[in-house]
């Protein structure tokens, strides 16, 4: 077996992406090495490359392998990996891992205070092989294609966690989803499964609005229309939205969402912009007892739940894979996503 592999790596000083030949990583005692089957290109990866999302590099680290949506086959096992994990198993990787050092991790008293993200805090899966701590593995049933399995962490799990945990969306509550791309397309399905009504998709692209309706949205609106606010009020009986979710990470979206938020409504920020959050005037916001809630990632238990929902076809990810590209074309995939060429949900890299 070759002692080297190809990987899509970013220079942390210049933000330049290149395909490099690097040493094949060896798993530590609690790690496995997987042969990567599929790795998603996320808008967060684009923002890492264009500098919109800053990275604080670890001491001595100058280059990083990107990619936090990864599936593959276990190819090597560390000495301390539990026997439940075996060579040849199809797995997906959690998009991150606990730090193991904070008080919550050491005392096992709750969620990690400093969670680490794959492809940000340590090397990710835009590569022929990737390392993963055994507690970040999730088994992939044969019924789920590996391209679909790869995007469950983040593209599916992030809106799932935002809707279930942060927004605490309940049946018959109205919800607005700004941005029907990689996260929003799955958010529509999840909101429908929860029982939200109506589900209002908001996107300036006609193709995205059509997609939202095909996935189960009750209405799909163009945010640029002068009658936008009146349309939302008409759909919600004059009340406004119980929940508004920014999946695009655009400051103007947040301002618009607050303008159509119902009394006691919740605005959930999922998309990342790196820009300040502005609430506008405090009097109407406080008088209506509205809330803004930040969101990031998902919990470990969400991924197995989503695998089950996908396997039993409660979630349909078959239309989520917009194209599959060879690893060597990673830069082209980033460009396509940045320019929204073909209105992709997810582009996949295959080593």
C-alpha positions in Angstrom: 0.0 0.0 0.0 1.2 3.5 -0.9 2.5 5.5 2.0 1.2 8.7 0.5 -2.2 10.1 -0.5 -3.9 13.0 -2.2 -5.7 15.6 -0.1 -7.4 19.0 -0.7 -5.5 21.3 1.6 -5.7 25.0 2.4 -2.7 27.2 3.2 -3.9 29.0 6.4 -1.8 32.1 5.6 -2.9 32.6 2.0 -6.2 30.7 2.0 -5.1 29.0 -1.2 -6.6 25.6 -1.9 -4.5 22.9 -3.6 -4.4 19.2 -4.1 -1.3 17.9 -2.5 0.5 14.6 -2.0 1.0 14.1 1.8 2.0 11.2 4.0 -0.7 8.6 4.8 -1.9 9.2 8.3 -1.5 6.5 10.9 -4.3 6.0 13.4 -3.7 6.6 17.1 -4.8 4.0 19.7 -8.4 5.3 19.8 -8.7 6.1 16.0 -9.6 4.4 12.8 -8.4 5.2 9.3 -11.1 5.2 6.7 -10.8 5.0 2.9 -13.0 8.0 2.0 -15.9 7.2 -0.3 -17.5 10.7 -0.4 -17.0 14.1 1.0 -19.4 17.1 0.8 -18.5 20.6 -0.3 -20.3 22.9 2.2 -20.7 26.7 2.0 -18.7 26.8 5.2 -15.8 25.4 3.3 -16.2 28.1 0.7 -16.2 30.8 3.5 -13.0 29.3 5.0 -11.3 29.6 1.6 -12.6 33.1 0.9 -11.7 34.3 4.4 -15.2 35.1 5.6 -14.8 32.5 8.4 -11.6 33.0 10.3 -9.6 30.0 11.6 -7.3 30.1 14.6 -4.6 27.6 13.6 -3.1 25.3 16.2 0.6 26.0 17.1 2.8 25.0 14.2 -0.1 24.1 11.9 0.2 26.0 8.5 -1.9 23.8 6.3 -5.2 22.0 6.8 -7.2 19.3 4.9 -10.8 20.6 4.5 -14.1 18.7 4.6 -16.4 17.9 7.5 -19.0 15.8 5.7 -17.4 12.5 5.2 -18.3 8.8 4.6 -16.0 5.8 3.9 -15.0 2.3 4.8 -12.9 1.4 7.9 -9.4 0.4 6.5 -7.2 0.4 9.7 -7.9 0.2 13.4 -6.0 1.6 16.4 -5.1 -0.7 19.2 -7.7 0.6 21.7 -10.6 0.8 19.3 -13.6 -1.3 20.7 -14.2 -4.6 18.9 -17.6 -3.5 17.7 -15.8 -1.6 15.0 -14.3 -3.9 12.3 -12.4 -3.6 9.1 -14.7 -3.1 6.0 -17.6 -1.4 7.9 -19.3 1.4 6.1 -19.4 4.5 8.3 -20.0 8.2 8.3 -18.0 10.6 10.5 -19.5 13.1 12.9 -18.6 16.6 11.8 -16.6 17.1 14.9 -15.6 15.7 18.3 -15.4 16.7 21.9 -12.2 18.3 23.1 -11.6 15.9 26.0 -10.0 18.6 28.1 -12.7 21.0 29.3 -14.4 20.7 32.7 -17.6 19.2 31.1 -15.5 16.5 29.2 -13.3 15.6 32.2 -16.2 15.6 34.7 -18.7 14.2 32.2 -21.2 16.8 33.3 -22.7 17.9 30.0 -21.9 19.0 26.5 -18.3 19.8 25.6 -17.5 23.5 26.1 -14.9 23.6 23.3 -16.1 21.2 20.6 -13.7 20.7 17.7 -14.8 20.7 14.1 -13.5 18.3 11.4 -11.8 20.2 8.6 -11.4 23.3 10.9 -9.7 22.3 14.1 -8.1 19.1 12.6 -7.7 17.5 9.2 -11.0 16.7 7.4 -12.1 14.4 4.7 -11.2 16.0 1.3 -8.6 13.2 0.9 -8.2 9.6 -0.1 -8.0 8.6 3.6 -9.0 10.2 6.9 -8.6 9.6 10.6 -11.5 9.5 13.0 -11.8 8.9 16.7 -13.9 5.8 17.2 -16.6 7.7 19.2 -17.3 9.8 16.1 -18.2 6.9 13.9 -21.8 6.1 12.8 -22.6 2.9 11.0 -24.1 3.3 7.5 -26.7 0.7 6.4 -26.4 -0.8 3.0 -29.6 0.9 1.9 -28.0 4.3 2.1 -25.7 5.4 -0.7 -22.4 6.7 0.6 -22.8 10.0 -1.2 -26.1 10.6 0.8 -24.5 9.3 4.0 -21.7 11.8 3.8 -24.0 14.8 3.9 -26.0 13.7 6.9 -23.5 15.4 9.3 -24.1 19.1 8.8 -26.2 19.5 5.6 -29.0 17.4 7.3 -28.1 17.3 11.0 -27.6 21.1 11.4 -31.1 22.1 10.3 -32.5 19.1 12.2 -30.9 20.2 15.4 -31.8 23.9 14.8 -35.4 23.0 14.2 -35.8 20.4 17.0 -33.5 21.8 19.7 -32.8 25.5 19.2 -36.1 26.7 17.6 -38.2 24.0 19.5 -40.6 24.1 16.6 -44.0 22.6 17.5 -46.8 21.1 15.3 -49.0 23.8 13.7 -46.5 26.6 14.3 -45.6 28.7 11.3 -42.0 28.7 10.1 -40.1 30.7 7.6 -36.9 29.3 6.0 -34.6 31.9 4.4 -32.3 30.1 1.9 -33.3 26.8 0.3 -29.9 25.6 -0.6 -27.7 22.9 1.1 -29.3 23.3 4.5 -32.7 24.8 3.6 -33.7 21.9 1.2 -33.5 19.5 4.1 -35.0 22.0 6.6 -38.2 22.0 4.5 -38.6 18.2 4.9 -37.7 18.3 8.6 -40.3 21.1 9.3 -42.9 19.0 7.5 -42.0 16.0 9.5 -42.4 18.0 12.7 -45.8 19.2 11.6 -45.1 22.9 11.1 -47.8 24.8 9.2 -47.5 26.8 7.2 -43.9 26.3 6.0 -42.8 29.4 4.1 -39.6 29.1 2.0 -37.9 32.3 1.1 -35.3 32.5 -1.6 -34.5 35.0 -4.4 -33.8 32.2 -6.9 -36.8 30.8 -8.8 -35.3 27.3 -9.1 -34.8 27.2 -5.3 -38.4 28.3 -4.7 -39.7 25.6 -7.0 -37.5 23.1 -5.3 -38.9 24.1 -1.9 -42.5 23.6 -3.1 -41.6 20.1 -4.5 -40.1 19.2 -1.1 -43.2 20.2 0.8 -43.2 23.9 1.5 -46.7 25.5 1.6 -45.5 28.7 0.0 -42.3 29.9 -1.6 -41.7 33.7 -1.6 -39.2 36.1 -3.3 -37.7 38.3 -0.5 -37.2 41.1 -3.0 -40.9 41.7 -3.7 -42.3 44.8 -2.1 -45.4 42.9 -1.1 -43.3 40.3 0.8 -44.4 41.3 4.3 -48.1 41.3 3.3 -47.7 37.9 1.8 -46.3 36.5 5.0 -49.0 38.0 7.1 -51.7 36.7 4.7 -50.2 33.2 5.0 -50.2 33.3 8.8 -53.6 34.9 9.4 -52.0 38.3 10.2 -49.9 37.0 13.1 -46.5 36.6 11.5 -44.1 33.7 11.8 -43.7 31.8 15.1 -40.2 30.7 14.0 -37.9 32.3 11.4 -34.7 30.5 10.5 -31.8 32.2 8.7 -30.0 29.4 6.8 -28.2 31.8 4.5 -26.1 33.8 6.9 -27.0 37.2 5.4 -27.5 40.2 7.7 -30.3 41.6 5.5 -32.1 38.3 5.9 -32.2 38.7 9.7 -33.6 42.2 9.5 -36.3 41.0 7.1 -37.1 38.0 9.3 -37.6 40.1 12.4 -40.0 42.3 10.5 -42.3 39.4 10.0 -41.9 37.7 13.3 -45.0 37.0 15.4 -45.2 38.1 19.1 -43.1 35.7 21.2 -41.5 34.5 17.9 -38.0 33.0 17.7 -35.4 34.0 15.1 -32.8 31.2 14.8 -29.4 32.1 13.2 -27.9 29.0 11.5 -26.1 30.5 8.5 -22.8 32.1 9.4 -21.8 35.5 8.0 -19.1 36.7 10.4 -21.0 40.0 10.6 -22.5 41.8 13.6 -26.0 40.9 14.6 -28.4 43.8 14.6 -31.9 43.7 16.1 -33.1 47.2 15.2 -35.2 49.2 17.7 -35.4 47.5 21.1 -38.9 48.7 22.1 -41.0 46.7 19.6 -38.7 43.7 19.9 -39.0 43.6 23.7 -42.7 44.6 23.8 -43.4 41.5 21.6 -41.1 39.4 23.8 -39.3 38.0 20.7 -36.1 36.1 20.8 -32.9 35.6 18.7 -31.2 32.3 19.2 -27.8 31.3 17.8 -27.2 27.8 16.5 -24.2 25.7 15.6 -23.9 22.0 14.5 -25.8 19.1 16.1 -25.7 16.6 18.9 -24.1 13.2 18.6 -27.4 11.4 19.0 -29.0 13.3 16.1 -26.9 11.5 13.4 -28.1 7.9 14.2 -31.7 9.3 14.3 -31.2 10.8 10.8 -29.6 7.6 9.5 -32.8 5.8 10.6 -35.1 8.4 9.1 -33.2 8.2 5.8 -33.1 4.4 5.8 -36.8 4.2 6.3 -37.4 7.0 3.7 -38.9 9.5 6.1 -36.3 11.8 4.7 -35.5 11.7 0.9 -31.9 12.6 0.2 -32.0 11.2 -3.3 -32.3 14.6 -4.9 -29.7 16.3 -2.6 -26.6 15.1 -4.5 -26.4 17.7 -7.3 -23.1 16.3 -8.7 -20.2 14.1 -7.9 -16.7 15.4 -8.8 -13.2 13.8 -8.5 -11.1 15.0 -5.6 -8.8 16.7 -8.1 -11.6 19.0 -9.1 -12.2 20.4 -5.5 -11.4 24.0 -6.6 -13.9 23.8 -9.4 -16.5 22.5 -7.0 -15.9 25.4 -4.6 -16.2 27.8 -7.5 -19.5 26.2 -8.6 -20.9 26.5 -5.1 -19.7 30.0 -4.7 -21.4 31.1 -7.9 -24.4 28.8 -7.3 -24.0 27.3 -10.8 -26.9 24.9 -11.4 -28.4 25.8 -8.0 -26.7 22.9 -6.2 -27.9 21.4 -2.9 -24.7 19.4 -2.3 -21.6 18.8 -4.5 -19.7 15.7 -3.6 -16.0 14.9 -3.9 -15.0 11.3 -4.6 -11.3 10.4 -4.2 
